Amino acid sequence: MRKALRLTQHEFATTFQLSLATVRDWEQGRYQPDQAARTLLCVIARDPKAVKRARDVLI
């Protein structure tokens, strides 16, 4: 998904308020996302701009 969005790991982590270490661990198969993270990733996959807009409102 990150690659489909053409983002680096750092950009993806920053854009969606995730830690870089978490993104790396998921991609390297060290850890699996928990239920909340899986839900967020599903929403990002469907409408990343909506997640960005929601994040911007909260900041």
N, CA, C and O atoms as a GROMACS GRO file, in nm:
protein
  236
    1MET      N    1   0.082  -0.119   0.000
    1MET     CA    2   0.000   0.000   0.000
    1MET      C    3   0.087   0.126   0.000
    1MET      O    4   0.062   0.219  -0.076
    2ARG      N    5   0.188   0.126   0.084
    2ARG     CA    6   0.277   0.243   0.090
    2ARG      C    7   0.339   0.270  -0.046
    2ARG      O    8   0.346   0.384  -0.091
    3LYS      N    9   0.384   0.165  -0.111
    3LYS     CA   10   0.447   0.181  -0.242
    3LYS      C   11   0.346   0.227  -0.346
    3LYS      O   12   0.381   0.305  -0.436
    4ALA      N   13   0.223   0.181  -0.336
    4ALA     CA   14   0.118   0.225  -0.428
    4ALA      C   15   0.092   0.374  -0.413
    4ALA      O   16   0.056   0.442  -0.509
    5LEU      N   17   0.109   0.424  -0.292
    5LEU     CA   18   0.092   0.567  -0.266
    5LEU      C   19   0.218   0.647  -0.301
    5LEU      O   20   0.220   0.769  -0.293
    6ARG      N   21   0.322   0.574  -0.340
    6ARG     CA   22   0.451   0.634  -0.378
    6ARG      C   23   0.511   0.717  -0.264
    6ARG      O   24   0.558   0.829  -0.284
    7LEU      N   25   0.508   0.657  -0.144
    7LEU     CA   26   0.565   0.721  -0.027
    7LEU      C   27   0.680   0.637   0.027
    7LEU      O   28   0.677   0.514   0.019
    8THR      N   29   0.780   0.704   0.081
    8THR     CA   30   0.885   0.632   0.152
    8THR      C   31   0.827   0.585   0.286
    8THR      O   32   0.718   0.627   0.326
    9GLN      N   33   0.899   0.499   0.354
    9GLN     CA   34   0.853   0.457   0.486
    9GLN      C   35   0.839   0.578   0.577
    9GLN      O   36   0.742   0.591   0.652
   10HIS      N   37   0.936   0.667   0.571
   10HIS     CA   38   0.932   0.787   0.656
   10HIS      C   39   0.811   0.874   0.621
   10HIS      O   40   0.741   0.921   0.712
   11GLU      N   41   0.786   0.896   0.494
   11GLU     CA   42   0.672   0.978   0.452
   11GLU      C   43   0.540   0.914   0.495
   11GLU      O   44   0.450   0.983   0.543
   12PHE      N   45   0.529   0.782   0.477
   12PHE     CA   46   0.406   0.712   0.516
   12PHE      C   47   0.384   0.724   0.667
   12PHE      O   48   0.273   0.755   0.712
   13ALA      N   49   0.490   0.701   0.744
   13ALA     CA   50   0.479   0.710   0.889
   13ALA      C   51   0.438   0.850   0.933
   13ALA      O   52   0.350   0.867   1.016
   14THR      N   53   0.503   0.950   0.876
   14THR     CA   54   0.474   1.088   0.912
   14THR      C   55   0.333   1.129   0.870
   14THR      O   56   0.260   1.191   0.946
   15THR      N   57   0.297   1.094   0.748
   15THR     CA   58   0.167   1.133   0.694
   15THR      C   59   0.052   1.076   0.777
   15THR      O   60  -0.048   1.144   0.799
   16PHE      N   61   0.067   0.952   0.821
   16PHE     CA   62  -0.043   0.886   0.891
   16PHE      C   63  -0.018   0.869   1.041
   16PHE      O   64  -0.082   0.788   1.107
   17GLN      N   65   0.077   0.947   1.093
   17GLN     CA   66   0.108   0.954   1.236
   17GLN      C   67   0.138   0.816   1.294
   17GLN      O   68   0.082   0.777   1.397
   18LEU      N   69   0.225   0.744   1.228
   18LEU     CA   70   0.273   0.615   1.276
   18LEU      C   71   0.423   0.629   1.302
   18LEU      O   72   0.488   0.717   1.246
   19SER      N   73   0.476   0.544   1.386
   19SER     CA   74   0.620   0.549   1.406
   19SER      C   75   0.689   0.480   1.289
   19SER      O   76   0.638   0.383   1.232
   20LEU      N   77   0.805   0.530   1.254
   20LEU     CA   78   0.882   0.471   1.146
   20LEU      C   79   0.918   0.327   1.180
   20LEU      O   80   0.915   0.240   1.093
   21ALA      N   81   0.953   0.302   1.305
   21ALA     CA   82   0.988   0.166   1.347
   21ALA      C   83   0.870   0.070   1.328
   21ALA      O   84   0.890  -0.045   1.288
   22THR      N   85   0.750   0.117   1.356
   22THR     CA   86   0.631   0.033   1.339
   22THR      C   87   0.611  -0.002   1.193
   22THR      O   88   0.587  -0.119   1.159
   23VAL      N   89   0.621   0.096   1.106
   23VAL     CA   90   0.605   0.071   0.962
   23VAL      C   91   0.711  -0.028   0.915
   23VAL      O   92   0.680  -0.122   0.841
   24ARG      N   93   0.834  -0.008   0.957
   24ARG     CA   94   0.942  -0.101   0.918
   24ARG      C   95   0.914  -0.242   0.968
   24ARG      O   96   0.928  -0.339   0.893
   25ASP      N   97   0.873  -0.253   1.094
   25ASP     CA   98   0.845  -0.386   1.151
   25ASP      C   99   0.733  -0.456   1.077
   25ASP      O  100   0.742  -0.576   1.053
   26TRP      N  101   0.628  -0.384   1.041
   26TRP     CA  102   0.518  -0.445   0.965
   26TRP      C  103   0.568  -0.495   0.831
   26TRP      O  104   0.540  -0.607   0.790
   27GLU      N  105   0.643  -0.411   0.763
   27GLU     CA  106   0.689  -0.446   0.628
   27GLU      C  107   0.790  -0.560   0.630
   27GLU      O  108   0.798  -0.637   0.534
   28GLN      N  109   0.867  -0.571   0.736
   28GLN     CA  110   0.967  -0.677   0.745
   28GLN      C  111   0.910  -0.803   0.809
   28GLN      O  112   0.982  -0.902   0.826
   29GLY      N  113   0.781  -0.801   0.845
   29GLY     CA  114   0.716  -0.918   0.901
   29GLY      C  115   0.751  -0.947   1.046
   29GLY      O  116   0.724  -1.056   1.096
   30ARG      N  117   0.810  -0.851   1.114
   30ARG     CA  118   0.845  -0.870   1.255
   30ARG      C  119   0.721  -0.869   1.343
   30ARG      O  120   0.711  -0.944   1.439
   31TYR      N  121   0.627  -0.784   1.308
   31TYR     CA  122   0.503  -0.770   1.383
   31TYR      C  123   0.387  -0.757   1.286
   31TYR      O  124   0.404  -0.712   1.173
   32GLN      N  125   0.270  -0.797   1.332
   32GLN     CA  126   0.148  -0.779   1.256
   32GLN      C  127   0.072  -0.662   1.318
   32GLN      O  128   0.072  -0.646   1.440
   33PRO      N  129   0.007  -0.580   1.237
   33PRO     CA  130  -0.073  -0.470   1.292
   33PRO      C  131  -0.186  -0.526   1.380
   33PRO      O  132  -0.245  -0.629   1.349
   34ASP      N  133  -0.213  -0.456   1.491
   34ASP     CA  134  -0.326  -0.496   1.574
   34ASP      C  135  -0.457  -0.454   1.506
   34ASP      O  136  -0.454  -0.396   1.397
   35GLN      N  137  -0.569  -0.483   1.568
   35GLN     CA  138  -0.699  -0.457   1.505
   35GLN      C  139  -0.718  -0.310   1.471
   35GLN      O  140  -0.765  -0.277   1.362
   36ALA      N  141  -0.682  -0.221   1.561
   36ALA     CA  142  -0.698  -0.077   1.534
   36ALA      C  143  -0.611  -0.034   1.416
   36ALA      O  144  -0.655   0.042   1.330
   37ALA      N  145  -0.488  -0.083   1.412
   37ALA     CA  146  -0.398  -0.049   1.302
   37ALA      C  147  -0.448  -0.107   1.170
   37ALA      O  148  -0.440  -0.042   1.066
   38ARG      N  149  -0.501  -0.230   1.174
   38ARG     CA  150  -0.555  -0.290   1.051
   38ARG      C  151  -0.673  -0.208   0.999
   38ARG      O  152  -0.688  -0.190   0.879
   39THR      N  153  -0.755  -0.160   1.091
   39THR     CA  154  -0.868  -0.076   1.051
   39THR      C  155  -0.818   0.053   0.985
   39THR      O  156  -0.868   0.092   0.880
   40LEU      N  157  -0.720   0.117   1.047
   40LEU     CA  158  -0.663   0.239   0.989
   40LEU      C  159  -0.604   0.210   0.852
   40LEU      O  160  -0.624   0.288   0.759
   41LEU      N  161  -0.531   0.101   0.838
   41LEU     CA  162  -0.470   0.067   0.710
   41LEU      C  163  -0.576   0.042   0.603
   41LEU      O  164  -0.556   0.076   0.486
   42CYS      N  165  -0.688  -0.017   0.641
   42CYS     CA  166  -0.798  -0.039   0.545
   42CYS      C  167  -0.854   0.094   0.496
   42CYS      O  168  -0.882   0.112   0.378
   43VAL      N  169  -0.871   0.188   0.589
   43VAL     CA  170  -0.923   0.320   0.552
   43VAL      C  171  -0.821   0.393   0.464
   43VAL      O  172  -0.858   0.457   0.366
   44ILE      N  173  -0.694   0.384   0.500
   44ILE     CA  174  -0.590   0.447   0.418
   44ILE      C  175  -0.593   0.389   0.277
   44ILE      O  176  -0.581   0.463   0.179
   45ALA      N  177  -0.609   0.258   0.266
   45ALA     CA  178  -0.611   0.193   0.134
   45ALA      C  179  -0.728   0.242   0.050
   45ALA      O  180  -0.715   0.256  -0.072
   46ARG      N  181  -0.841   0.267   0.114
   46ARG     CA  182  -0.960   0.310   0.039
   46ARG      C  183  -0.961   0.458   0.008
   46ARG      O  184  -1.000   0.499  -0.102
   47ASP      N  185  -0.918   0.539   0.105
   47ASP     CA  186  -0.927   0.684   0.086
   47ASP      C  187  -0.818   0.755   0.167
   47ASP      O  188  -0.848   0.814   0.271
   48PRO      N  189  -0.695   0.750   0.120
   48PRO     CA  190  -0.586   0.812   0.197
   48PRO      C  191  -0.605   0.962   0.219
   48PRO      O  192  -0.563   1.016   0.321
   49LYS      N  193  -0.668   1.030   0.125
   49LYS     CA  194  -0.690   1.174   0.140
   49LYS      C  195  -0.784   1.204   0.256
   49LYS      O  196  -0.768   1.305   0.325
   50ALA      N  197  -0.883   1.118   0.278
   50ALA     CA  198  -0.976   1.137   0.389
   50ALA      C  199  -0.903   1.124   0.522
   50ALA      O  200  -0.930   1.200   0.616
   51VAL      N  201  -0.811   1.030   0.530
   51VAL     CA  202  -0.733   1.013   0.653
   51VAL      C  203  -0.645   1.136   0.676
   51VAL      O  204  -0.633   1.183   0.789
   52LYS      N  205  -0.584   1.187   0.571
   52LYS     CA  206  -0.502   1.308   0.583
   52LYS      C  207  -0.586   1.426   0.630
   52LYS      O  208  -0.544   1.503   0.716
   53ARG      N  209  -0.706   1.441   0.571
   53ARG     CA  210  -0.794   1.552   0.612
   53ARG      C  211  -0.833   1.538   0.758
   53ARG      O  212  -0.831   1.637   0.832
   54ALA      N  213  -0.869   1.419   0.801
   54ALA     CA  214  -0.908   1.396   0.940
   54ALA      C  215  -0.790   1.427   1.033
   54ALA      O  216  -0.808   1.487   1.139
   55ARG      N  217  -0.672   1.386   0.994
   55ARG     CA  218  -0.553   1.413   1.074
   55ARG      C  219  -0.530   1.563   1.086
   55ARG      O  220  -0.499   1.612   1.195
   56ASP      N  221  -0.547   1.635   0.977
   56ASP     CA  222  -0.524   1.779   0.978
   56ASP      C  223  -0.623   1.852   1.068
   56ASP      O  224  -0.588   1.954   1.128
   57VAL      N  225  -0.744   1.802   1.078
   57VAL     CA  226  -0.844   1.862   1.165
   57VAL      C  227  -0.805   1.845   1.312
   57VAL      O  228  -0.829   1.933   1.394
   58LEU      N  229  -0.745   1.731   1.343
   58LEU     CA  230  -0.709   1.701   1.481
   58LEU      C  231  -0.581   1.770   1.527
   58LEU      O  232  -0.555   1.780   1.647
   59ILE      N  233  -0.502   1.817   1.433
   59ILE     CA  234  -0.373   1.880   1.470
   59ILE      C  235  -0.393   2.025   1.506
   59ILE      O  236  -0.297   2.094   1.540
   0.00000   0.00000   0.00000
